[in-house]
Amino acid sequence: MPAPTAIKKKEEDGERHEDIHIEDEDDDVMIDSMSVATNVVPSLIVDSTAPSSVSGVEMDLDGRPKFGVGKLQKMRVKSQSRKVPVPPHRMSPLRTAWLKIYPPLVEHLKLQVRMNLRTKSVELRTCKQTDDSGAIQKGADFIKAFTLGFDVDDAIALLRLDDLYIESFEIKDVKTLQGDHLARAIGRIAGKDGKTKFAIENATRTRIVLADSKIHILGGFANIRMARESVVSLILGSPPGKVYGNLRIVASRLKERF
């Protein structure tokens, strides 16, 4: 009779052989599954030349998704309102030119506008038809330009062009003048029958409004700077002839640019 230890060794050897055999069986199963997969894949291959649809998306011949034509969605503008105060001395011109003021605001910017005689102001408001988020700001600048004294035809340019600005300053910001000295400075800026003011406007392509001691300039950034330099020179006492000479140089430079 073999020793108990020998029996145990045989049993352990048998278990080892069984484990190895099981592992071999697993390997066989993996190989079989691989072979089955390779046998099944060719039957699932789809012809790439034929259009197909994946999850409801149509595919073209190159396998790229085909999307329908997108619909243009109208951008909604946030509801806003502005109130532009009108000085008392500009109420009468506002009533006179109202038929020329409101059509650009309503038709071009698609704003709601009304003239409030009780509060002496012009009220602007966006509506469902407004499609420009900056329309109410343009409308307020247009009304503000008219209240400062600019003509309606000149102020409308603020609605059509984006690079126009208004700069305002007073004579005392340049030099402290009082009494007759202030009146002479205003006279030098205007000139005889407005000749000097018109010359500055035509040379620099701007519009200038003289409202007592306040000066308002409408135009592009560079043009405003050139017009302001001419006006400041006149305020400081430069003779108009010297300013005209500088304006000729400025006008020639502008012609070269354009």
C-alpha positions in Angstrom: 0.0 0.0 0.0 1.5 3.3 -1.0 2.2 5.9 1.6 -0.4 8.6 2.2 2.1 11.2 1.1 2.5 9.5 -2.3 -1.3 9.5 -2.9 -1.5 13.2 -2.1 1.2 13.9 -4.6 -0.6 12.0 -7.3 -3.8 13.9 -6.6 -2.0 17.2 -6.7 -0.4 16.3 -10.0 -3.8 15.3 -11.4 -5.3 18.6 -10.3 -2.4 20.5 -12.0 -3.1 18.6 -15.2 -6.8 19.3 -15.0 -6.0 23.1 -14.5 -3.7 23.1 -17.4 -6.3 21.3 -19.5 -9.0 23.8 -18.5 -6.8 26.7 -19.5 -6.2 25.0 -22.9 -9.9 24.6 -23.3 -10.3 28.3 -22.5 -7.8 29.1 -25.2 -9.6 26.9 -27.6 -12.8 28.7 -26.8 -11.2 32.1 -27.4 -9.8 31.0 -30.7 -13.2 29.6 -31.7 -14.9 32.9 -30.8 -12.3 34.8 -32.9 -12.9 32.6 -35.8 -16.7 32.9 -35.5 -16.4 36.6 -35.3 -14.3 36.7 -38.5 -16.8 34.5 -40.1 -19.7 36.7 -39.1 -18.2 40.2 -39.9 -18.2 39.8 -43.7 -21.9 39.2 -43.6 -22.4 42.5 -41.7 -20.3 44.7 -43.9 -22.4 47.4 -45.6 -21.6 48.8 -49.0 -20.1 52.3 -48.4 -21.2 53.4 -51.8 -24.9 53.2 -50.9 -26.5 56.0 -48.9 -27.5 55.0 -45.4 -29.1 56.5 -42.3 -27.7 56.1 -38.8 -30.0 57.1 -35.9 -32.3 59.1 -38.2 -29.4 61.0 -39.9 -29.1 60.6 -43.7 -25.6 59.7 -45.0 -24.3 60.6 -48.4 -22.2 58.5 -50.8 -18.9 59.5 -49.0 -20.3 58.5 -45.6 -20.8 62.1 -44.4 -24.1 63.1 -42.7 -26.5 65.2 -44.7 -28.3 67.9 -42.9 -31.3 69.9 -44.0 -31.3 73.6 -44.7 -31.3 75.6 -41.4 -34.0 78.1 -40.7 -33.1 81.6 -40.1 -34.2 82.5 -36.6 -34.9 86.2 -35.9 -32.7 87.5 -33.0 -34.8 88.8 -30.2 -33.8 92.2 -28.9 -34.2 93.0 -25.3 -37.0 95.5 -24.5 -35.4 98.9 -23.8 -36.6 102.5 -23.6 -34.9 105.8 -23.7 -36.0 109.3 -22.9 -34.1 112.2 -24.6 -34.8 115.6 -23.0 -35.3 118.5 -25.4 -34.2 122.0 -24.4 -36.9 124.7 -24.4 -35.4 126.6 -27.3 -35.4 123.4 -29.5 -39.0 122.5 -28.9 -40.3 124.7 -31.7 -37.8 123.4 -34.3 -38.6 119.9 -33.2 -42.4 120.4 -33.9 -41.5 121.9 -37.2 -39.2 119.1 -38.3 -41.1 116.2 -36.7 -42.4 114.9 -40.0 -38.7 114.4 -41.1 -37.4 113.1 -37.8 -39.7 110.1 -37.0 -39.7 108.2 -40.4 -36.0 107.2 -40.1 -36.5 106.0 -36.6 -39.7 104.0 -37.4 -38.8 102.7 -40.9 -35.1 102.3 -40.7 -34.4 101.4 -37.0 -37.9 99.9 -36.4 -38.4 101.7 -33.1 -41.5 103.1 -31.4 -41.1 106.9 -30.9 -43.3 109.7 -29.6 -42.9 113.3 -28.7 -44.0 114.0 -25.1 -45.0 117.6 -24.9 -45.7 117.4 -21.1 -42.2 116.3 -20.2 -40.6 118.1 -23.2 -38.7 115.0 -24.3 -38.7 112.4 -27.1 -39.3 108.8 -25.9 -37.9 105.8 -27.8 -38.7 102.1 -27.3 -37.9 98.8 -29.0 -40.6 96.5 -30.2 -41.0 93.0 -31.8 -39.9 94.2 -35.2 -36.6 95.7 -33.9 -33.8 93.5 -35.2 -30.7 95.6 -34.2 -29.6 95.6 -30.6 -27.9 99.0 -31.1 -30.9 100.6 -32.8 -32.1 102.4 -29.6 -28.6 103.9 -29.0 -28.4 105.2 -32.6 -31.9 106.7 -32.3 -31.0 108.4 -29.1 -27.8 109.8 -30.7 -29.8 111.1 -33.6 -32.3 112.9 -31.4 -29.5 114.3 -29.2 -27.7 115.6 -32.3 -30.8 117.5 -33.3 -31.3 119.0 -29.9 -27.7 120.2 -29.9 -28.5 122.3 -33.0 -27.5 120.1 -36.0 -29.7 120.0 -39.1 -31.9 116.9 -39.6 -30.0 115.9 -42.8 -26.7 116.1 -41.0 -28.0 114.2 -37.9 -29.4 111.4 -40.1 -25.8 110.5 -41.0 -25.5 109.1 -37.5 -28.0 106.4 -38.4 -26.4 105.4 -41.6 -22.7 105.5 -40.7 -21.1 103.8 -37.7 -17.9 105.9 -37.4 -19.5 109.3 -36.7 -19.3 110.9 -33.3 -20.2 114.2 -31.6 -17.7 116.1 -29.5 -18.7 119.1 -27.4 -16.5 121.5 -25.5 -16.7 125.1 -24.2 -14.4 128.0 -24.9 -13.5 128.3 -21.3 -12.1 124.8 -21.5 -9.4 126.2 -23.9 -8.9 129.7 -22.4 -10.7 131.6 -19.7 -12.3 134.6 -21.5 -15.0 137.0 -20.3 -17.0 139.9 -21.7 -15.8 141.4 -25.0 -12.9 139.0 -25.2 -15.3 136.0 -25.3 -17.5 137.7 -27.9 -14.4 138.4 -30.1 -13.4 134.7 -29.8 -16.8 133.6 -30.9 -16.6 136.1 -33.8 -13.3 134.7 -34.9 -14.7 131.2 -35.0 -17.7 132.2 -37.0 -16.2 134.7 -39.3 -18.0 137.2 -41.4 -21.4 135.7 -42.4 -20.1 132.3 -41.1 -17.3 132.2 -43.7 -14.6 130.8 -41.3 -16.9 128.2 -39.9 -17.9 127.0 -43.3 -14.3 126.9 -44.4 -13.4 124.6 -41.5 -16.4 122.4 -42.1 -15.6 122.0 -45.8 -11.9 121.4 -45.3 -12.3 118.8 -42.5 -15.6 117.3 -43.7 -17.3 118.0 -40.4 -20.3 120.0 -39.1 -19.9 122.6 -36.4 -22.5 124.2 -34.2 -21.8 127.4 -32.2 -24.2 127.6 -29.3 -23.1 130.7 -27.4 -19.8 129.6 -25.7 -20.4 125.9 -26.4 -19.0 124.2 -29.6 -20.3 120.9 -31.0 -18.5 119.1 -33.8 -20.0 116.2 -35.8 -17.8 113.9 -37.9 -15.2 111.1 -37.9 -12.6 110.7 -35.2 -9.7 112.1 -37.3 -11.8 114.9 -38.9 -13.0 116.0 -35.5 -9.5 116.3 -34.3 -8.5 118.5 -37.2 -11.5 120.7 -36.8 -10.9 121.1 -33.1 -7.3 122.2 -33.7 -8.5 124.9 -36.0 -11.1 126.1 -33.6 -8.7 126.1 -30.7 -6.2 128.1 -32.7 -8.9 130.8 -33.3 -9.8 130.8 -29.7 -6.2 131.4 -28.7 -6.0 134.4 -31.0 -4.5 133.1 -34.2 -5.5 135.2 -37.3 -8.0 133.6 -39.7 -5.5 133.9 -42.5 -3.0 131.5 -40.8 -5.9 129.1 -40.0 -6.9 129.1 -43.7 -3.4 128.2 -44.7 -3.4 125.3 -42.3 -6.8 124.2 -43.6 -5.5 124.2 -47.2 -2.7 121.8 -46.1 -5.3 119.6 -44.3 -7.6 119.6 -47.3 -4.7 118.5 -49.6 -3.8 115.7 -47.3 -7.4 114.5 -47.2 -7.5 114.4 -51.0 -4.4 112.3 -51.1 -5.9 109.8 -48.8 -9.1 109.4 -50.8 
